[in-house]
Each structure stands twice: as C-alpha cells, then as structure tokens.
Amino acid sequence: MKINRIHPIRPAPAEFIAIQERLGKQTDTSLAVRIQDISTVAGVDLAYAGADGEETGFCHIAVLDMQTMQVIERAESVGRIEVPYAPGFLTFRELPLILEAAEKLKSEPDLFIFDGNGILHPRRMGIATHTSFFLGKPTIGVAKTYFKVANAEYDMPDIEKGSYTDIVVDGETLGRAVRTSAGVKPVFVSPGNQINLASATDIALHLTGPGSRIPIPVREADIQTRKMRRRWAAR
C-alpha cells in the first residue's frame, strides 16, 4: 500500500503540537460513507511488552471482506517504541509501526478502524485522525476507554444495542459513547477523517457481532497482537 509521507515519521518532540494543530485544520468530518460502498475494511491494533527497560511494540493490520467478514490479508510489524507515553501524543509512539505494517499490504482497504480515538482529542488529532493523512483513506476511532477532553463527561447510553450519547466539548460533538451490544460496556466512537460521526457510528455497529463489544476487524487485530507478544516473550 502506498503511504503519503506528510511529515517525518519520527519528528522531534518539540514539533508534536505544531504538527497536530497543522493537520487539525485539514481534517474533514463532514462526509457520509455508506456501508454498501465499502468492500474491504481494516482493523488496526498495537500491543506492548517491556524488557530490559525498553518497550517493544507489536502492530497487526487485519483486512476483512465487508460482506463475509473473512480475513483476506494481514500485515504485521515489530519494533522498539522510542517515544515515552504522554497523553495526547499516542500517534507519535505508534505511527512508525503502523506505517511499516501498512506498507506491506498488497491491497488498499476502503476504510481503517483503529483501537483508539479520532477527533475525540484535545487538538482533534487522535491516532485514527492523524494516521489517515498517511493512509489517504477514511478512518474511524473506536476506543475501549474514555479519553476525557477538557474535563467533558458523558452520559451512559441505554443498555440496548445501538444506544448512544454524544460527547460534547465546548459546544462541539467530538464522539459518542455507543452500546455496540446489549448490556456490554460502551465504546467511544469518533470520526477520524473523511467520514462523519453518523457514518462512523453506523459502521461500528454494523461490524460488531452479537454479544461482542468491539468491531470484528479491530477484535481480529487485537487477538493477533496478543499472539505476537506471546511468541516474542517465548523466544
């Protein structure tokens, strides 16, 4: 898959905020994306392991057929994590491994779903949004935990599948707490780029199986990153 090199993969930390603010002005979350127009969808996830005071990251991208939900391609990468964790700057930790894996893809998925946030971020630049500029594809963020922006709280949605409540920050709706299956904990859906919130919500719900919490492509990637970490630990 072709990657758009929009900025250095490993910029200096002093540049992080300026990069996020510059890209934030180019984000488009107004576009409707219809489920029937998506042929393939990719789930992206990373796992971590520590050894000898260093962190190793494991990235897996699973590409699925939208109709059958069968995996049609996989790509992986493993490498040292060079950027310490800091809230709001997750992309700079994970971007090198994501792009390394994405470059190995022979196909170009129509849409990417990330285990993380889109515009639900202090500078509207979560990992799904930021990475979209490199991938050139619509992206969605589906986070399992709530990343609070500007101390904004959310109301718990009803227990039925498809129930949601909007997350509003300074008058702007940045995402939703969505009940993807009846009775399970909500996930936090936000558009990444080239897609609107309504479409992101519909697609996340469509891709989540009965009794599950996260969309199938992301779950598939999550399972594989855990396997990668176990294989690495058993060396």
Helices and strands as residue ranges (DSSP letters): G 13-15, H 16-24, G 35-37, E 40-51, E 54-65, E 71-80, H 90-103, E 111-114, H 127-135, E 139-143, E 164-169, E 172-178, E 187-193, H 197-206, H 216-233
